[in-house]
Amino acid sequence: MARRILPWLVALSATALLSACAALTAVSGLLGNEVVFTPAQLQGFLDRRFPRDYDKLGGLVSLRVLNPRLSIPPGSSRLRLDFDVGIGAPGRDSGTVAGHLALASGLRYDPGTRGLHLDSPTIESLQLPEARFALGTTGRELVDRWLADYADREPVYRFDDSLLQRLQSRRIGATTIDNGLVVVHLDQ
């Protein structure tokens, strides 16, 4: 009987160890005075939040932002976000990809949303070849307004209740991007 129980106990112990590792992976690390996130963790959050639609001019023109792809280029202190973009107008479906948007940004913590937001985002490239036909303009104004609104209101990652409980009375300080990771510094 002991021989039958031993493999079961080993399997149970391994499962418990893997569960503990998974909990640590959920927040790549809570190490002393910092919390570390991987690009994959932020990507997972973004995947659940897109596609997003933004109407302007009373719904006459709409912008659909979809397929977010987050990366941190080697040696960079800013993340990169790539999106596909659709433009909706009379006779045109915003679900049809009309171009591509790439931006670079730092991150900041916003206690109001309990999330990491874009900080000083810059458009790296904007390719909307069909927007001139659809809007009669380059579409840049529409994307600029969306980006400012998105950076102000929408987090690229939101802290969950369990993380905030672990942080307890610690104050969240600066957020940096170091060695391909997002590092949230904690103050005493």
C-alpha positions as semicolon CSV with decimal commas, in nm:
position;residue;x (nm);y (nm);z (nm)
1;M;0,000;0,000;0,000
2;A;0,286;0,238;0,082
3;R;0,423;0,179;-0,269
4;R;0,092;0,291;-0,419
5;I;0,072;0,603;-0,203
6;L;0,430;0,722;-0,265
7;P;0,382;0,799;-0,638
8;W;0,055;0,973;-0,554
9;L;0,228;1,189;-0,289
10;V;0,510;1,273;-0,531
11;A;0,253;1,378;-0,794
12;L;0,061;1,583;-0,538
13;S;0,381;1,757;-0,422
14;A;0,480;1,832;-0,782
15;T;0,134;1,978;-0,850
16;A;0,159;2,198;-0,542
17;L;0,504;2,317;-0,648
18;L;0,383;2,393;-1,001
19;S;0,086;2,585;-0,860
20;A;0,320;2,795;-0,647
21;C;0,538;2,863;-0,951
22;A;0,232;2,963;-1,153
23;A;0,132;3,211;-0,883
24;L;0,478;3,364;-0,902
25;T;0,456;3,376;-1,280
26;A;0,127;3,568;-1,256
27;V;0,340;3,850;-1,127
28;S;0,682;3,763;-1,257
29;G;0,828;3,863;-0,928
30;L;0,765;4,056;-0,614
31;L;1,125;4,109;-0,521
32;G;1,190;4,339;-0,230
33;N;1,124;4,684;-0,364
34;E;0,991;4,601;-0,709
35;V;0,730;4,405;-0,899
36;V;0,836;4,267;-1,235
37;F;0,611;4,190;-1,531
38;T;0,696;4,019;-1,859
39;P;0,577;4,139;-2,199
40;A;0,370;3,816;-2,220
41;Q;0,173;3,915;-1,909
42;L;0,087;4,254;-2,057
43;Q;0,007;4,090;-2,393
44;G;-0,238;3,855;-2,223
45;F;-0,422;4,151;-2,070
46;L;-0,433;4,335;-2,405
47;D;-0,560;4,029;-2,590
48;R;-0,870;4,028;-2,369
49;R;-0,936;4,401;-2,429
50;F;-0,925;4,420;-2,810
51;P;-1,066;4,483;-3,065
52;R;-1,190;4,825;-2,955
53;D;-1,414;5,066;-3,145
54;Y;-1,406;5,444;-3,114
55;D;-1,677;5,655;-3,274
56;K;-1,628;6,017;-3,373
57;L;-1,857;6,270;-3,533
58;G;-2,166;6,105;-3,386
59;G;-2,076;5,766;-3,530
60;L;-2,019;5,899;-3,881
61;V;-1,655;5,794;-3,858
62;S;-1,523;5,510;-3,646
63;L;-1,182;5,374;-3,567
64;R;-1,135;5,005;-3,485
65;V;-0,808;4,912;-3,320
66;L;-0,736;4,540;-3,319
67;N;-0,469;4,272;-3,293
68;P;-0,239;4,436;-3,037
69;R;0,118;4,309;-3,037
70;L;0,337;4,420;-2,747
71;S;0,714;4,385;-2,741
72;I;1,015;4,539;-2,574
73;P;1,297;4,586;-2,823
74;P;1,640;4,475;-2,695
75;G;1,817;4,755;-2,510
76;S;1,509;4,978;-2,511
77;S;1,359;5,161;-2,215
78;R;1,024;5,187;-2,397
79;L;0,777;4,924;-2,508
80;R;0,645;4,892;-2,859
81;L;0,281;4,834;-2,944
82;D;0,168;4,738;-3,293
83;F;-0,198;4,742;-3,392
84;D;-0,403;4,680;-3,700
85;V;-0,645;4,965;-3,770
86;G;-0,982;4,976;-3,942
87;I;-1,161;5,295;-4,045
88;G;-1,538;5,301;-4,067
89;A;-1,729;5,559;-4,266
90;P;-2,050;5,556;-4,469
91;G;-2,023;5,254;-4,697
92;R;-1,708;5,127;-4,525
93;D;-1,684;4,862;-4,252
94;S;-1,443;4,938;-3,967
95;G;-1,381;4,563;-3,931
96;T;-1,178;4,564;-4,251
97;V;-0,813;4,628;-4,175
98;A;-0,716;4,955;-4,340
99;G;-0,365;4,991;-4,206
100;H;-0,114;4,956;-3,928
101;L;-0,011;5,162;-3,626
102;A;0,311;5,122;-3,429
103;L;0,390;5,325;-3,121
104;A;0,658;5,342;-2,854
105;S;0,589;5,440;-2,495
106;G;0,703;5,438;-2,140
107;L;0,464;5,328;-1,865
108;R;0,316;5,491;-1,556
109;Y;0,099;5,359;-1,274
110;D;-0,244;5,519;-1,230
111;P;-0,403;5,451;-0,889
112;G;-0,747;5,546;-1,025
113;T;-0,755;5,251;-1,265
114;R;-0,505;5,041;-1,066
115;G;-0,323;4,994;-1,392
116;L;-0,018;5,064;-1,602
117;H;-0,085;5,325;-1,870
118;L;0,111;5,448;-2,167
119;D;0,337;5,738;-2,072
120;S;0,443;5,986;-2,342
121;P;0,353;5,760;-2,634
122;T;0,488;5,847;-2,976
123;I;0,367;5,714;-3,307
124;E;0,654;5,528;-3,472
125;S;0,465;5,453;-3,791
126;L;0,114;5,499;-3,924
127;Q;0,016;5,336;-4,249
128;L;-0,342;5,405;-4,351
129;P;-0,336;5,398;-4,732
130;E;-0,715;5,359;-4,757
131;A;-0,792;5,632;-4,503
132;R;-0,740;5,912;-4,754
133;F;-1,020;5,764;-4,964
134;A;-1,244;5,687;-4,665
135;L;-1,203;6,014;-4,478
136;G;-1,075;6,266;-4,728
137;T;-0,778;6,318;-4,489
138;T;-0,477;6,119;-4,377
139;G;-0,660;5,984;-4,072
140;R;-0,374;6,099;-3,851
141;E;-0,599;6,332;-3,648
142;L;-0,836;6,046;-3,567
143;V;-0,547;5,821;-3,454
144;D;-0,383;6,102;-3,253
145;R;-0,709;6,162;-3,064
146;W;-0,754;5,791;-3,001
147;L;-0,398;5,756;-2,871
148;A;-0,430;6,049;-2,630
149;D;-0,762;5,914;-2,499
150;Y;-0,629;5,559;-2,474
151;A;-0,314;5,662;-2,285
152;D;-0,521;5,867;-2,041
153;R;-0,809;5,625;-1,975
154;E;-0,713;5,269;-2,064
155;P;-0,447;5,060;-1,889
156;V;-0,226;4,819;-2,083
157;Y;-0,223;4,610;-1,765
158;R;-0,441;4,619;-1,454
159;F;-0,322;4,503;-1,109
160;D;-0,550;4,237;-0,965
161;D;-0,680;4,236;-0,608
162;S;-0,437;3,966;-0,491
163;L;-0,135;4,168;-0,605
164;L;-0,264;4,485;-0,442
165;Q;-0,323;4,292;-0,119
166;R;0,035;4,161;-0,127
167;L;0,161;4,515;-0,170
168;Q;-0,052;4,622;0,128
169;S;0,062;4,963;0,248
170;R;0,354;4,997;0,005
171;R;0,337;5,295;-0,224
172;I;0,385;5,235;-0,595
173;G;0,661;5,454;-0,734
174;A;0,815;5,485;-1,079
175;T;0,766;5,231;-1,355
176;T;1,063;5,153;-1,575
177;I;1,145;4,914;-1,856
178;D;1,475;4,734;-1,798
179;N;1,629;4,434;-1,974
180;G;1,308;4,343;-2,154
181;L;1,093;4,356;-1,838
182;V;0,849;4,607;-1,689
183;V;0,963;4,700;-1,339
184;V;0,730;4,873;-1,093
185;H;0,934;5,025;-0,812
186;L;0,789;5,026;-0,462
187;D;0,850;5,298;-0,206
188;Q;0,841;5,235;0,166
